[in-house]
Amino acid sequence: MYEIRCPNCGWTSEMAQEAIAQAVTEADRIQATHHIEHCPRCQWVIRVAVDTLRQELGAEAVSFAPSAPTVMPEPAPKAAAKKPAARKPARKAPAKKKVTKKAAAKKKVVSKKAPARKAAKAAAKKKTVARKASARRSARKK
């Protein structure tokens, strides 16, 4: 029995010897380093190292696992010689286009409203100065 603890909710669950043997054989088949379990309470993914499962399984259950993963045999080299590939004809150069100069684009003249803005700023400045002066006068009278 191997005890697994969920890092998310703290729930503990146990894996039976058959489940451990099945996990190790599956990991050997796909050459994985970790076995994936899901927490029964919150469905969080828990990664369990296959090496620790092998240690837990012990020497007696290792006999269930195949000794080496199956490898596909390599195909025999072909004895027949291939004919050289036919050469493709040279690519034609694209036709040159005549270069024509285009007239430069003209920008539209937009009248700026800067003087009106400057006048508004100057008026606002005068108001703040006037307010400050009136505040000084009222302070002197008190």
FIKOLZA-1660 file (N, C-alpha, C; in steps of 0.1 Angstrom, whole numbers, plus 5000, padded with zeros to 4 digits):
% residues 142
   i   px   py   pz ch aa at
   1 5008 4988 5000  A  M  N
   1 5000 5000 5000  A  M CA
   1 5009 5012 5000  A  M  C
   2 5005 5022 4991  A  Y  N
   2 5013 5034 4990  A  Y CA
   2 5003 5046 4994  A  Y  C
   3 5007 5054 5003  A  E  N
   3 4998 5065 5007  A  E CA
   3 5002 5078 4999  A  E  C
   4 4991 5084 4994  A  I  N
   4 4993 5096 4986  A  I CA
   4 4985 5107 4993  A  I  C
   5 4992 5119 4994  A  R  N
   5 4986 5130 5001  A  R CA
   5 4984 5142 4991  A  R  C
   6 4972 5147 4990  A  C  N
   6 4969 5158 4981  A  C CA
   6 4975 5171 4985  A  C  C
   7 4983 5178 4977  A  P  N
   7 4989 5191 4981  A  P CA
   7 4979 5202 4982  A  P  C
   8 4967 5200 4976  A  N  N
   8 4957 5210 4975  A  N CA
   8 4948 5210 4987  A  N  C
   9 4942 5199 4990  A  C  N
   9 4932 5198 5001  A  C CA
   9 4937 5190 5013  A  C  C
  10 4948 5183 5012  A  G  N
  10 4954 5175 5023  A  G CA
  10 4947 5162 5025  A  G  C
  11 4939 5157 5016  A  W  N
  11 4932 5144 5017  A  W CA
  11 4943 5133 5014  A  W  C
  12 4942 5122 5022  A  T  N
  12 4951 5111 5019  A  T CA
  12 4943 5100 5014  A  T  C
  13 4950 5093 5004  A  S  N
  13 4944 5080 4999  A  S CA
  13 4955 5070 4997  A  S  C
  14 4951 5058 4995  A  E  N
  14 4961 5047 4994  A  E CA
  14 4960 5040 4980  A  E  C
  15 4971 5036 4975  A  M  N
  15 4971 5028 4963  A  M CA
  15 4974 5013 4967  A  M  C
  16 4966 5004 4961  A  A  N
  16 4968 4990 4964  A  A CA
  16 4980 4985 4956  A  A  C
  17 4985 4973 4960  A  Q  N
  17 4996 4967 4953  A  Q CA
  17 4993 4965 4938  A  Q  C
  18 4981 4961 4935  A  E  N
  18 4977 4958 4921  A  E CA
  18 4978 4972 4913  A  E  C
  19 4973 4982 4919  A  A  N
  19 4973 4995 4913  A  A CA
  19 4987 5000 4911  A  A  C
  20 4996 4998 4921  A  I  N
  20 5010 5002 4919  A  I CA
  20 5016 4994 4908  A  I  C
  21 5014 4981 4907  A  A  N
  21 5020 4973 4897  A  A CA
  21 5015 4978 4883  A  A  C
  22 5002 4981 4882  A  Q  N
  22 4997 4985 4869  A  Q CA
  22 5003 4999 4866  A  Q  C
  23 5005 5008 4875  A  A  N
  23 5010 5021 4873  A  A CA
  23 5025 5020 4868  A  A  C
  24 5032 5011 4874  A  V  N
  24 5047 5009 4870  A  V CA
  24 5047 5003 4856  A  V  C
  25 5039 4993 4853  A  T  N
  25 5040 4987 4839  A  T CA
  25 5035 4997 4829  A  T  C
  26 5026 5006 4832  A  E  N
  26 5021 5016 4822  A  E CA
  26 5032 5026 4820  A  E  C
  27 5039 5030 4831  A  A  N
  27 5050 5040 4830  A  A CA
  27 5062 5034 4822  A  A  C
  28 5064 5021 4824  A  D  N
  28 5075 5015 4816  A  D CA
  28 5071 5015 4801  A  D  C
  29 5059 5012 4799  A  R  N
  29 5054 5011 4785  A  R CA
  29 5056 5025 4777  A  R  C
  30 5052 5036 4784  A  I  N
  30 5053 5049 4778  A  I CA
  30 5066 5056 4782  A  I  C
  31 5075 5050 4789  A  Q  N
  31 5087 5056 4794  A  Q CA
  31 5085 5069 4801  A  Q  C
  32 5076 5069 4811  A  A  N
  32 5073 5080 4819  A  A CA
  32 5081 5080 4832  A  A  C
  33 5084 5092 4838  A  T  N
  33 5090 5092 4850  A  T CA
  33 5081 5094 4862  A  T  C
  34 5068 5098 4859  A  H  N
  34 5058 5101 4869  A  H CA
  34 5045 5094 4865  A  H  C
  35 5038 5090 4876  A  H  N
  35 5024 5084 4874  A  H CA
  35 5015 5095 4878  A  H  C
  36 5004 5097 4871  A  I  N
  36 4994 5107 4875  A  I CA
  36 4982 5101 4882  A  I  C
  37 4979 5106 4894  A  E  N
  37 4967 5102 4901  A  E CA
  37 4959 5115 4903  A  E  C
  38 4946 5113 4905  A  H  N
  38 4937 5124 4908  A  H CA
  38 4932 5123 4922  A  H  C
  39 4931 5134 4929  A  C  N
  39 4926 5134 4943  A  C CA
  39 4911 5130 4943  A  C  C
  40 4907 5120 4951  A  P  N
  40 4893 5116 4951  A  P CA
  40 4884 5127 4956  A  P  C
  41 4889 5137 4964  A  R  N
  41 4881 5147 4970  A  R CA
  41 4879 5160 4961  A  R  C
  42 4891 5165 4956  A  C  N
  42 4890 5177 4948  A  C CA
  42 4895 5176 4934  A  C  C
  43 4898 5164 4929  A  Q  N
  43 4902 5161 4916  A  Q CA
  43 4915 5168 4912  A  Q  C
  44 4924 5172 4921  A  W  N
  44 4936 5178 4919  A  W CA
  44 4946 5168 4913  A  W  C
  45 4954 5172 4903  A  V  N
  45 4964 5162 4897  A  V CA
  45 4976 5160 4906  A  V  C
  46 4978 5148 4910  A  I  N
  46 4990 5145 4918  A  I CA
  46 5000 5136 4910  A  I  C
  47 5012 5141 4910  A  R  N
  47 5023 5134 4903  A  R CA
  47 5030 5125 4913  A  R  C
  48 5031 5113 4910  A  V  N
  48 5039 5103 4919  A  V CA
  48 5050 5098 4911  A  V  C
  49 5062 5099 4916  A  A  N
  49 5074 5094 4909  A  A CA
  49 5074 5079 4908  A  A  C
  50 5077 5074 4896  A  V  N
  50 5076 5060 4893  A  V CA
  50 5087 5053 4901  A  V  C
  51 5099 5059 4904  A  D  N
  51 5109 5053 4912  A  D CA
  51 5104 5049 4926  A  D  C
  52 5097 5058 4932  A  T  N
  52 5092 5055 4946  A  T CA
  52 5081 5044 4945  A  T  C
  53 5074 5044 4934  A  L  N
  53 5064 5033 4933  A  L CA
  53 5071 5019 4931  A  L  C
  54 5082 5019 4924  A  R  N
  54 5090 5007 4922  A  R CA
  54 5096 5002 4936  A  R  C
  55 5100 5012 4944  A  Q  N
  55 5106 5008 4957  A  Q CA
  55 5095 5003 4966  A  Q  C
  56 5083 5009 4965  A  E  N
  56 5072 5004 4973  A  E CA
  56 5067 4990 4968  A  E  C
  57 5067 4988 4955  A  L  N
  57 5063 4976 4950  A  L CA
  57 5072 4964 4954  A  L  C
  58 5084 4966 4955  A  G  N
  58 5093 4956 4960  A  G CA
  58 5098 4947 4948  A  G  C
  59 5106 4937 4951  A  A  N
  59 5113 4929 4941  A  A CA
  59 5103 4918 4936  A  A  C
  60 5093 4914 4944  A  E  N
  60 5084 4904 4940  A  E CA
  60 5074 4908 4929  A  E  C
  61 5070 4920 4929  A  A  N
  61 5061 4925 4919  A  A CA
  61 5067 4930 4906  A  A  C
  62 5081 4932 4907  A  V  N
  62 5088 4937 4895  A  V CA
  62 5087 4927 4884  A  V  C
  63 5086 4914 4888  A  S  N
  63 5085 4903 4878  A  S CA
  63 5073 4905 4869  A  S  C
  64 5063 4912 4873  A  F  N
  64 5051 4915 4865  A  F CA
  64 5054 4924 4853  A  F  C
  65 5064 4933 4856  A  A  N
  65 5067 4943 4846  A  A CA
  65 5076 4937 4836  A  A  C
  66 5075 4942 4823  A  P  N
  66 5084 4937 4813  A  P CA
  66 5098 4942 4816  A  P  C
  67 5108 4933 4812  A  S  N
  67 5122 4937 4816  A  S CA
  67 5127 4949 4807  A  S  C
  68 5123 4950 4795  A  A  N
  68 5127 4961 4787  A  A CA
  68 5115 4965 4778  A  A  C
  69 5114 4978 4775  A  P  N
  69 5103 4982 4766  A  P CA
  69 5105 4977 4752  A  P  C
  70 5095 4973 4746  A  T  N
  70 5096 4968 4732  A  T CA
  70 5100 4979 4722  A  T  C
  71 5109 4975 4714  A  V  N
  71 5115 4985 4704  A  V CA
  71 5111 4980 4690  A  V  C
  72 5107 4989 4682  A  M  N
  72 5103 4985 4668  A  M CA
  72 5116 4982 4661  A  M  C
  73 5116 4970 4653  A  P  N
  73 5128 4967 4646  A  P CA
  73 5130 4976 4634  A  P  C
  74 5143 4979 4631  A  E  N
  74 5146 4988 4620  A  E CA
  74 5144 4981 4607  A  E  C
  75 5138 4988 4597  A  P  N
  75 5137 4981 4584  A  P CA
  75 5150 4978 4577  A  P  C
  76 5151 4968 4569  A  A  N
  76 5163 4964 4563  A  A CA
  76 5166 4974 4552  A  A  C
  77 5179 4977 4549  A  P  N
  77 5182 4987 4539  A  P CA
  77 5178 4981 4525  A  P  C
  78 5174 4990 4516  A  K  N
  78 5169 4986 4503  A  K CA
  78 5182 4983 4494  A  K  C
  79 5181 4972 4487  A  A  N
  79 5193 4968 4478  A  A CA
  79 5192 4975 4465  A  A  C
  80 5180 4978 4460  A  A  N
  80 5179 4984 4447  A  A CA
  80 5183 4999 4447  A  A  C
  81 5191 5003 4437  A  A  N
  81 5196 5016 4436  A  A CA
  81 5185 5025 4429  A  A  C
  82 5184 5037 4434  A  K  N
  82 5174 5046 4429  A  K CA
  82 5180 5053 4417  A  K  C
  83 5171 5057 4408  A  K  N
  83 5175 5065 4396  A  K CA
  83 5177 5079 4401  A  K  C
  84 5186 5087 4395  A  P  N
  84 5188 5101 4399  A  P CA
  84 5175 5108 4395  A  P  C
  85 5172 5118 4403  A  A  N
  85 5160 5126 4401  A  A CA
  85 5162 5135 4389  A  A  C
  86 5151 5136 4381  A  A  N
  86 5152 5145 4369  A  A CA
  86 5153 5159 4373  A  A  C
  87 5161 5166 4366  A  R  N
  87 5164 5180 4369  A  R CA
  87 5152 5189 4364  A  R  C
  88 5149 5199 4372  A  K  N
  88 5138 5208 4369  A  K CA
  88 5144 5219 4360  A  K  C
  89 5137 5224 4350  A  P  N
  89 5142 5235 4342  A  P CA
  89 5144 5247 4350  A  P  C
  90 5154 5255 4346  A  A  N
  90 5157 5267 4353  A  A CA
  90 5145 5277 4353  A  A  C
  91 5144 5284 4364  A  R  N
  91 5133 5293 4366  A  R CA
  91 5135 5306 4358  A  R  C
  92 5125 5311 4351  A  K  N
  92 5126 5323 4344  A  K CA
  92 5126 5335 4353  A  K  C
  93 5134 5345 4349  A  A  N
  93 5134 5357 4357  A  A CA
  93 5122 5365 4354  A  A  C
  94 5116 5371 4365  A  P  N
  94 5103 5378 4363  A  P CA
  94 5106 5391 4354  A  P  C
  95 5096 5395 4347  A  A  N
  95 5097 5406 4338  A  A CA
  95 5098 5419 4346  A  A  C
  96 5107 5428 4342  A  K  N
  96 5109 5440 4349  A  K CA
  96 5098 5450 4346  A  K  C
  97 5093 5457 4356  A  K  N
  97 5083 5467 4354  A  K CA
  97 5089 5480 4353  A  K  C
  98 5082 5489 4345  A  K  N
  98 5087 5502 4343  A  K CA
  98 5085 5510 4356  A  K  C
  99 5095 5518 4360  A  V  N
  99 5094 5526 4372  A  V CA
  99 5088 5539 4368  A  V  C
 100 5076 5543 4374  A  T  N
 100 5070 5556 4372  A  T CA
 100 5070 5563 4385  A  T  C
 101 5074 5576 4385  A  K  N
 101 5074 5584 4397  A  K CA
 101 5060 5589 4400  A  K  C
 102 5056 5588 4412  A  K  N
 102 5043 5593 4416  A  K CA
 102 5045 5607 4423  A  K  C
 103 5035 5615 4421  A  A  N
 103 5036 5629 4427  A  A CA
 103 5035 5627 4442  A  A  C
 104 5042 5635 4449  A  A  N
 104 5042 5635 4464  A  A CA
 104 5028 5639 4469  A  A  C
 105 5024 5633 4479  A  A  N
 105 5011 5636 4485  A  A CA
 105 5012 5649 4492  A  A  C
 106 5001 5657 4490  A  K  N
 106 5001 5671 4497  A  K CA
 106 4993 5670 4509  A  K  C
 107 4998 5676 4519  A  K  N
 107 4991 5676 4532  A  K CA
 107 4981 5688 4532  A  K  C
 108 4969 5686 4538  A  K  N
 108 4959 5696 4539  A  K CA
 108 4963 5706 4550  A  K  C
 109 4962 5718 4548  A  V  N
 109 4965 5728 4557  A  V CA
 109 4953 5730 4567  A  V  C
 110 4955 5728 4580  A  V  N
 110 4945 5728 4590  A  V CA
 110 4947 5741 4598  A  V  C
 111 4937 5749 4599  A  S  N
 111 4939 5761 4608  A  S CA
 111 4940 5757 4622  A  S  C
 112 4949 5762 4629  A  K  N
 112 4951 5759 4643  A  K CA
 112 4944 5769 4652  A  K  C
 113 4939 5764 4663  A  K  N
 113 4931 5772 4672  A  K CA
 113 4940 5776 4684  A  K  C
 114 4953 5776 4681  A  A  N
 114 4962 5779 4692  A  A CA
 114 4960 5793 4698  A  A  C
 115 4957 5804 4691  A  P  N
 115 4955 5817 4697  A  P CA
 115 4943 5817 4707  A  P  C
 116 4932 5810 4703  A  A  N
 116 4921 5809 4712  A  A CA
 116 4925 5802 4725  A  A  C
 117 4933 5791 4724  A  R  N
 117 4937 5784 4736  A  R CA
 117 4946 5792 4744  A  R  C
 118 4955 5800 4738  A  K  N
 118 4964 5808 4746  A  K CA
 118 4956 5819 4753  A  K  C
 119 4946 5824 4747  A  A  N
 119 4937 5835 4753  A  A CA
 119 4930 5829 4765  A  A  C
 120 4925 5816 4763  A  A  N
 120 4918 5810 4774  A  A CA
 120 4927 5807 4786  A  A  C
 121 4939 5803 4783  A  K  N
 121 4949 5801 4794  A  K CA
 121 4952 5814 4801  A  K  C
 122 4954 5824 4793  A  A  N
 122 4958 5837 4799  A  A CA
 122 4946 5842 4808  A  A  C
 123 4934 5840 4804  A  A  N
 123 4922 5845 4812  A  A CA
 123 4921 5837 4825  A  A  C
 124 4924 5824 4824  A  A  N
 124 4924 5815 4836  A  A CA
 124 4934 5819 4846  A  A  C
 125 4946 5823 4840  A  K  N
 125 4957 5828 4849  A  K CA
 125 4953 5840 4856  A  K  C
 126 4947 5850 4849  A  K  N
 126 4943 5862 4855  A  K CA
 126 4933 5860 4866  A  K  C
 127 4923 5850 4864  A  K  N
 127 4913 5847 4874  A  K CA
 127 4920 5842 4887  A  K  C
 128 4930 5833 4886  A  T  N
 128 4936 5828 4898  A  T CA
 128 4944 5839 4905  A  T  C
 129 4950 5848 4897  A  V  N
 129 4957 5859 4904  A  V CA
 129 4947 5868 4911  A  V  C
 130 4935 5871 4904  A  A  N
 130 4925 5879 4911  A  A CA
 130 4920 5873 4923  A  A  C
 131 4918 5860 4923  A  R  N
 131 4913 5853 4935  A  R CA
 131 4923 5854 4946  A  R  C
 132 4935 5852 4943  A  K  N
 132 4946 5853 4953  A  K CA
 132 4946 5867 4960  A  K  C
 133 4944 5877 4951  A  A  N
 133 4945 5891 4956  A  A CA
 133 4933 5893 4965  A  A  C
 134 4921 5889 4961  A  S  N
 134 4909 5891 4969  A  S CA
 134 4910 5883 4982  A  S  C
 135 4916 5872 4982  A  A  N
 135 4918 5864 4994  A  A CA
 135 4927 5871 5004  A  A  C
 136 4938 5878 4998  A  R  N
 136 4947 5886 5007  A  R CA
 136 4940 5898 5013  A  R  C
 137 4931 5904 5005  A  R  N
 137 4924 5916 5011  A  R CA
 137 4915 5912 5022  A  R  C
 138 4908 5900 5020  A  S  N
 138 4899 5896 5031  A  S CA
 138 4906 5892 5043  A  S  C
 139 4918 5887 5041  A  A  N
 139 4926 5883 5053  A  A CA
 139 4931 5895 5060  A  A  C
 140 4934 5906 5053  A  R  N
 140 4939 5918 5060  A  R CA
 140 4928 5925 5068  A  R  C
 141 4916 5924 5063  A  K  N
 141 4905 5930 5069  A  K CA
 141 4901 5924 5083  A  K  C
 142 4904 5911 5084  A  K  N
 142 4900 5904 5096  A  K CA
 142 4910 5907 5107  A  K  C
% end
